[in-house]
Amino acid sequence: MKKRMVIMLISLGILFGGIFGYKLFMGLMMKRYMATMQAPAVTVSTMKVGYSDWTANQKAVGSLRAIVGVNVTTELAGMVQKIYFAPGATVKEGTVLVQLNADAEKGQLHALQAQSELAKITYRRDKAQFAVHAVSKQTVDTDEWNLKNLMGQVEQQAATVEKKTIRAPFNGRLGISYVNPGQYLNVGDKVATLQTLDPIYIDFYMPQQALAYLKLGQSVNVTSDTYPGQKFTGKITTIDPLVDTNTRNVEIEATLPNPNFELIPGMYASVEVTTGEPKRFLTLPQSAVSFNPYGDIVFIVNQAGKDDKDKPVYKVSQVFVTTGDARGDQIQILKGLKEGQTVVTSGQLKLKNGSRVVINNSIQPTDNPSPQIAER
């Protein structure tokens, strides 16, 4: 009985020992396999860190204003007799736009002219008679006063007749017509708007801190959502000598060439003022930076030896960077990188520190500080 018990215990020991040995062997093999197994390489695009020249500038939003612009009105009331302009036409200074009925005024002018001629004849006759002492000096003085008085009335009436003819006060483009033949116009009634469009002003405000960098003749670039992708270039022509005490901003006026009349008074536009010489900054495409609450991250690519086919193996290391201003597709890198380092520009979502990567630069993210802007 004891012999059988011993044999059974030995058999159980061998059995359990084999099981535990097998489990231990499998665990060691699994650890070895996991240690040698590598995650698949991630395909990324890369670029080298380099310097870009950025010109210092200030940005603002402004409103366009005509060099000269008015609502053409009438000084005198009257009935519209004839309209000589077409809405939207470009006219020269002095062009007749509207003729008001001036028949009564013209008749009065002719009567005054006749009286003036008679007074002139009387004055000349009495002056000749005074030379031979046929009339008194008082008579000649009275004749001279009467002549000058009538000549003044003639000039006044001629001005009244002229005011019945509404003319363009300057060169410009007319707007919509607000009058019709036979319509009675009161003093100050609007006939049409007249605007000089080339060149054109843009008014905008800058903070008082910018005054140290602003000067007359400084270049400005203007863009409008009316013309996507176009840039209009002009120069600062006036800096207001007064700072607004409520906003601490100063008003700036710039002049823009507008030969095609694309810019119209009243439009708003974005203004960029060049305020300094170009400066060099380390820059990257914004897509190369992973922005996180705990810090901005960039992945640097380094060669980590070669594989069994003698091809280079690349791995990434994660670094924190300090970013500066962004402009277009680019962003400044103030700390954390050096010129010439290779960084990942796309595919970062699948990466972690030490990940293997395969480089494919057939497609690169945009890296333009001023995208989709065409000079004009």
C-alpha positions as CSV (number, residue, x, y, z in Angstrom):
1,M,0.0,0.0,0.0
2,K,2.8,2.4,0.9
3,K,4.6,1.5,-2.3
4,R,1.6,2.4,-4.4
5,M,1.1,5.7,-2.6
6,V,4.8,6.6,-3.3
7,I,4.4,5.8,-7.0
8,M,1.2,7.9,-7.2
9,L,2.9,10.9,-5.5
10,I,5.9,10.6,-7.8
11,S,3.6,10.4,-10.9
12,L,1.7,13.5,-9.7
13,G,4.9,15.4,-9.1
14,I,6.2,14.5,-12.6
15,L,2.8,15.5,-14.1
16,F,2.5,18.9,-12.4
17,G,6.2,19.6,-12.9
18,G,5.8,19.0,-16.6
19,I,2.8,21.3,-16.7
20,F,4.5,24.1,-14.8
21,G,7.7,23.6,-16.9
22,Y,5.6,23.9,-20.1
23,K,3.9,27.0,-18.9
24,L,7.2,28.6,-17.9
25,F,8.7,27.6,-21.3
26,M,5.8,29.2,-23.2
27,G,6.0,32.4,-21.1
28,L,9.7,32.7,-21.8
29,M,9.1,32.1,-25.5
30,M,6.3,34.7,-25.6
31,K,8.4,37.3,-23.9
32,R,11.2,36.6,-26.4
33,Y,8.8,36.9,-29.3
34,M,7.3,40.1,-28.0
35,A,10.7,41.6,-27.4
36,T,11.8,40.8,-31.0
37,M,8.5,41.8,-32.6
38,Q,8.3,45.3,-34.0
39,A,5.3,47.5,-34.8
40,P,4.8,48.2,-38.5
41,A,6.5,51.3,-39.8
42,V,4.3,54.4,-40.3
43,T,4.4,56.3,-43.6
44,V,5.1,60.0,-43.0
45,S,6.2,63.1,-45.0
46,T,9.1,65.1,-43.7
47,M,11.0,68.3,-44.3
48,K,14.1,70.0,-42.9
49,V,13.8,72.9,-40.5
50,G,14.9,76.1,-42.2
51,Y,14.8,79.9,-41.9
52,S,12.2,82.1,-43.6
53,D,12.3,85.9,-44.0
54,W,9.2,87.5,-42.5
55,T,8.5,91.2,-42.9
56,A,7.1,92.9,-39.8
57,N,3.6,94.2,-40.4
58,Q,0.5,95.4,-38.7
59,K,-3.0,94.3,-39.7
60,A,-6.3,96.2,-39.6
61,V,-9.7,96.5,-41.2
62,G,-10.6,99.6,-43.2
63,S,-13.3,101.3,-45.3
64,L,-12.8,102.6,-48.8
65,R,-13.6,106.2,-49.6
66,A,-13.6,108.2,-52.8
67,I,-11.0,110.9,-53.3
68,V,-13.9,113.2,-54.1
69,G,-17.5,112.1,-53.8
70,V,-20.8,114.0,-53.5
71,N,-24.5,113.8,-54.1
72,V,-25.2,116.1,-57.0
73,T,-28.1,118.4,-55.9
74,T,-29.7,121.7,-57.1
75,E,-29.2,125.1,-55.6
76,L,-32.5,126.4,-56.9
77,A,-36.0,124.8,-57.1
78,G,-37.4,124.2,-60.6
79,M,-39.0,121.8,-63.0
80,V,-36.7,119.2,-64.8
81,Q,-36.7,120.2,-68.4
82,K,-34.1,117.8,-69.8
83,I,-31.8,115.1,-68.5
84,Y,-28.4,114.8,-70.3
85,F,-26.6,112.0,-68.4
86,A,-26.9,108.2,-68.4
87,P,-26.7,106.4,-65.0
88,G,-23.3,104.9,-64.4
89,A,-21.6,107.1,-67.0
90,T,-18.1,108.6,-66.5
91,V,-18.3,112.3,-66.9
92,K,-15.8,115.2,-67.0
93,E,-15.9,118.3,-64.8
94,G,-18.5,120.8,-66.2
95,T,-20.6,118.3,-68.1
96,V,-24.3,119.3,-68.2
97,L,-26.3,116.7,-66.3
98,V,-29.8,118.3,-65.9
99,Q,-31.5,121.4,-67.3
100,L,-34.2,123.0,-65.1
101,N,-36.8,125.2,-66.6
102,A,-35.3,128.7,-66.6
103,D,-37.6,130.6,-69.1
104,A,-38.8,133.2,-66.6
105,E,-35.3,133.8,-65.3
106,K,-34.0,134.2,-68.9
107,G,-36.8,136.8,-69.6
108,Q,-35.9,138.8,-66.5
109,L,-32.2,138.6,-67.6
110,H,-33.0,140.1,-71.0
111,A,-35.0,142.9,-69.5
112,L,-32.2,143.8,-67.1
113,Q,-29.7,143.7,-70.0
114,A,-31.8,146.1,-72.0
115,Q,-32.1,148.5,-69.0
116,S,-28.3,148.2,-68.5
117,E,-27.7,149.2,-72.2
118,L,-30.0,152.2,-71.8
119,A,-28.3,153.3,-68.6
120,K,-24.9,153.0,-70.4
121,I,-26.1,155.2,-73.3
122,T,-27.5,157.8,-70.8
123,Y,-24.3,157.8,-68.8
124,R,-22.2,158.4,-71.9
125,R,-24.4,161.2,-73.2
126,D,-24.6,163.0,-69.9
127,K,-20.9,162.6,-69.4
128,A,-20.3,164.3,-72.8
129,Q,-22.7,167.1,-71.9
130,F,-21.0,167.6,-68.5
131,A,-17.8,168.3,-70.4
132,V,-19.4,171.4,-72.0
133,H,-21.2,172.2,-68.7
134,A,-24.7,171.3,-70.0
135,V,-25.5,169.1,-67.0
136,S,-24.5,169.0,-63.4
137,K,-21.9,166.7,-61.8
138,Q,-24.7,165.2,-59.7
139,T,-26.5,164.0,-62.8
140,V,-23.4,162.2,-64.1
141,D,-22.8,160.6,-60.7
142,T,-26.5,159.4,-60.6
143,D,-26.2,158.0,-64.1
144,E,-22.9,156.1,-63.2
145,W,-24.6,154.7,-60.0
146,N,-27.6,153.6,-62.0
147,L,-25.4,151.8,-64.6
148,K,-23.4,149.9,-62.0
149,N,-26.5,148.9,-60.1
150,L,-28.1,147.5,-63.3
151,M,-24.9,145.7,-64.3
152,G,-24.8,144.1,-60.9
153,Q,-28.5,143.0,-61.3
154,V,-27.6,141.5,-64.7
155,E,-24.7,139.5,-63.2
156,Q,-27.0,138.3,-60.4
157,Q,-29.7,137.2,-62.8
158,A,-27.2,135.5,-65.1
159,A,-25.9,133.5,-62.1
160,T,-29.5,132.5,-61.3
161,V,-30.0,131.3,-64.9
162,E,-26.7,129.4,-64.8
163,K,-27.8,127.6,-61.6
164,K,-30.7,126.2,-63.4
165,T,-28.2,124.2,-65.4
166,I,-26.8,121.4,-63.1
167,R,-23.3,120.4,-64.1
168,A,-20.7,117.8,-62.9
169,P,-18.5,119.6,-60.3
170,F,-15.5,117.3,-61.0
171,N,-14.5,114.2,-63.0
172,G,-16.0,111.0,-61.8
173,R,-18.5,108.2,-62.2
174,L,-22.3,108.8,-61.8
175,G,-24.6,106.6,-59.9
176,I,-28.3,105.9,-60.1
177,S,-30.5,108.7,-61.5
178,Y,-33.1,110.0,-59.0
179,V,-34.8,112.5,-61.4
180,N,-37.2,112.3,-64.3
181,P,-38.3,114.9,-66.9
182,G,-41.2,117.0,-65.6
183,Q,-40.2,116.3,-62.0
184,Y,-40.2,119.3,-59.7
185,L,-36.9,119.6,-57.7
186,N,-36.7,121.4,-54.4
187,V,-33.5,122.9,-53.1
188,G,-31.1,120.2,-52.1
189,D,-32.9,117.3,-53.8
190,K,-30.6,114.5,-54.9
191,V,-30.0,114.2,-58.7
192,A,-27.3,111.4,-58.6
193,T,-24.2,110.5,-56.8
194,L,-20.8,111.3,-58.3
195,Q,-17.6,109.6,-57.2
196,T,-14.0,109.9,-58.2
197,L,-12.7,106.3,-58.1
198,D,-9.1,106.4,-59.3
199,P,-7.2,106.7,-57.1
200,I,-9.3,105.8,-54.0
201,Y,-8.7,106.2,-50.3
202,I,-8.9,103.5,-47.6
203,D,-9.3,104.7,-44.0
204,F,-8.3,102.4,-41.1
205,Y,-7.3,102.6,-37.4
206,M,-4.1,101.4,-35.8
207,P,-3.2,101.3,-32.0
208,Q,-1.1,104.1,-30.7
209,Q,1.8,101.7,-30.1
210,A,2.1,101.4,-33.9
211,L,2.8,105.1,-34.4
212,A,6.6,104.4,-33.9
213,Y,6.6,102.2,-37.0
214,L,4.3,104.3,-39.2
215,K,5.4,107.0,-41.7
216,L,4.1,108.7,-44.8
217,G,4.8,106.7,-48.0
218,Q,4.8,103.4,-46.2
219,S,3.5,100.5,-48.3
220,V,0.1,98.9,-47.6
221,N,-1.4,95.8,-49.0
222,V,-5.2,95.6,-49.2
223,T,-7.4,92.6,-49.8
224,S,-11.2,92.2,-50.1
225,D,-13.5,89.2,-50.0
226,T,-15.1,90.7,-53.1
227,Y,-12.0,89.7,-55.1
228,P,-10.5,86.6,-53.5
229,G,-6.8,86.0,-54.3
230,Q,-6.1,89.7,-55.3
231,K,-4.0,92.2,-53.5
232,F,-4.1,95.9,-54.1
233,T,-1.0,97.9,-53.1
234,G,-0.9,101.5,-52.1
235,K,0.9,104.0,-49.8
236,I,0.1,105.8,-46.6
237,T,-0.7,109.5,-47.4
238,T,-2.1,110.8,-44.1
239,I,-1.6,110.0,-40.4
240,D,-4.1,111.8,-38.3
241,P,-2.3,114.0,-35.7
242,L,-5.0,113.2,-33.1
243,V,-5.3,109.9,-31.2
244,D,-8.9,109.0,-30.2
245,T,-9.1,109.3,-26.4
246,N,-11.8,106.6,-26.2
247,T,-10.0,103.8,-28.2
248,R,-6.4,105.1,-28.1
249,N,-6.3,104.4,-31.9
250,V,-5.1,106.7,-34.6
251,E,-6.8,107.0,-38.0
252,I,-4.6,106.3,-41.1
253,E,-5.4,107.2,-44.7
254,A,-3.8,105.3,-47.6
255,T,-4.2,105.9,-51.3
256,L,-4.6,103.0,-53.8
257,P,-4.5,103.1,-57.6
258,N,-7.8,101.9,-58.9
259,P,-7.6,102.1,-62.7
260,N,-10.3,99.4,-63.3
261,F,-12.7,100.8,-60.8
262,E,-12.8,97.5,-59.0
263,L,-12.8,99.1,-55.5
264,I,-15.9,101.1,-54.6
265,P,-16.4,103.6,-51.8
266,G,-18.1,102.1,-48.8
267,M,-16.5,98.6,-49.2
268,Y,-14.6,97.2,-46.2
269,A,-11.2,95.6,-46.7
270,S,-8.3,94.1,-44.8
271,V,-5.2,96.2,-44.6
272,E,-1.6,95.0,-43.9
273,V,1.0,97.7,-43.3
274,T,4.7,96.9,-43.6
275,T,6.3,98.3,-40.5
276,G,9.9,97.0,-40.6
277,E,12.7,95.2,-42.4
278,P,12.5,91.4,-43.0
279,K,13.6,89.2,-40.1
280,R,14.7,85.6,-40.2
281,F,12.7,83.0,-38.2
282,L,12.8,79.2,-38.0
283,T,9.5,78.2,-39.5
284,L,7.5,75.0,-40.2
285,P,4.2,74.3,-41.8
286,Q,1.5,74.5,-39.1
287,S,0.5,70.9,-39.9
288,A,3.9,69.8,-38.5
289,V,3.0,70.9,-35.0
290,S,0.7,68.9,-32.8
291,F,-1.0,71.5,-30.5
292,N,-1.9,70.2,-27.1
293,P,-3.0,71.7,-23.8
294,Y,0.2,70.4,-22.1
295,G,2.5,71.7,-24.9
296,D,3.2,71.8,-28.6
297,I,4.9,68.7,-30.0
298,V,7.1,68.0,-33.1
299,F,8.5,64.6,-34.1
300,I,12.1,64.6,-35.2
301,V,13.3,61.9,-37.6
302,N,16.6,60.2,-36.9
303,Q,18.4,57.3,-38.6
304,A,18.5,54.2,-36.3
305,G,20.9,51.9,-38.2
306,K,20.1,49.7,-41.1
307,D,18.0,46.6,-41.7
308,D,19.0,43.2,-43.0
309,K,18.8,44.6,-46.6
310,D,21.2,47.4,-45.8
311,K,18.5,50.0,-46.0
312,P,18.4,52.8,-43.4
313,V,15.9,52.5,-40.6
314,Y,14.3,55.7,-39.3
315,K,12.7,56.4,-35.9
316,V,11.1,59.4,-34.5
317,S,11.7,61.2,-31.2
318,Q,9.1,63.5,-29.7
319,V,10.2,67.1,-28.6
320,F,8.3,70.0,-27.1
321,V,8.7,73.3,-29.0
322,T,7.8,76.9,-28.3
323,T,5.8,78.5,-31.2
324,G,5.5,82.1,-32.1
325,D,3.3,84.0,-34.6
326,A,1.5,82.2,-37.4
327,R,1.3,83.6,-40.9
328,G,-0.5,81.8,-43.7
329,D,0.5,78.2,-43.6
330,Q,3.7,78.8,-41.6
331,I,4.4,79.2,-37.9
332,Q,7.4,80.4,-36.0
333,I,9.5,78.0,-34.0
334,L,11.2,79.9,-31.2
335,K,12.6,77.1,-29.1
336,G,13.1,73.3,-29.4
337,L,14.5,72.9,-32.9
338,K,17.6,73.7,-34.9
339,E,18.2,74.4,-38.5
340,G,18.7,71.3,-40.6
341,Q,16.8,68.9,-38.4
342,T,14.3,66.6,-40.2
343,V,10.7,66.8,-38.8
344,V,7.5,65.0,-39.6
345,T,5.0,67.2,-41.5
346,S,2.1,64.7,-41.8
347,G,1.1,61.4,-40.3
348,Q,1.8,62.3,-36.7
349,L,-1.5,60.8,-35.4
350,K,-0.1,57.3,-35.5
351,L,3.3,58.1,-34.0
352,K,4.7,57.8,-30.5
353,N,8.2,58.3,-29.1
354,G,10.5,55.7,-30.9
355,S,8.1,54.7,-33.7
356,R,9.6,53.4,-36.9
357,V,8.7,55.5,-40.0
358,V,8.9,55.2,-43.7
359,I,9.4,58.5,-45.5
360,N,7.3,59.4,-48.5
361,N,7.6,63.0,-49.6
362,S,5.6,62.8,-52.8
363,I,2.9,64.9,-51.2
364,Q,3.8,67.8,-48.9
365,P,1.6,70.1,-46.9
366,T,1.6,73.8,-48.0
367,D,4.2,76.0,-46.5
368,N,3.3,79.5,-47.8
369,P,3.2,82.5,-45.5
370,S,0.9,84.3,-47.9
371,P,-1.3,81.7,-49.6
372,Q,-3.5,82.4,-52.6
373,I,-2.6,86.1,-52.9
374,A,-1.9,87.5,-56.4
375,E,-0.1,90.9,-56.7
376,R,-1.9,93.6,-58.6
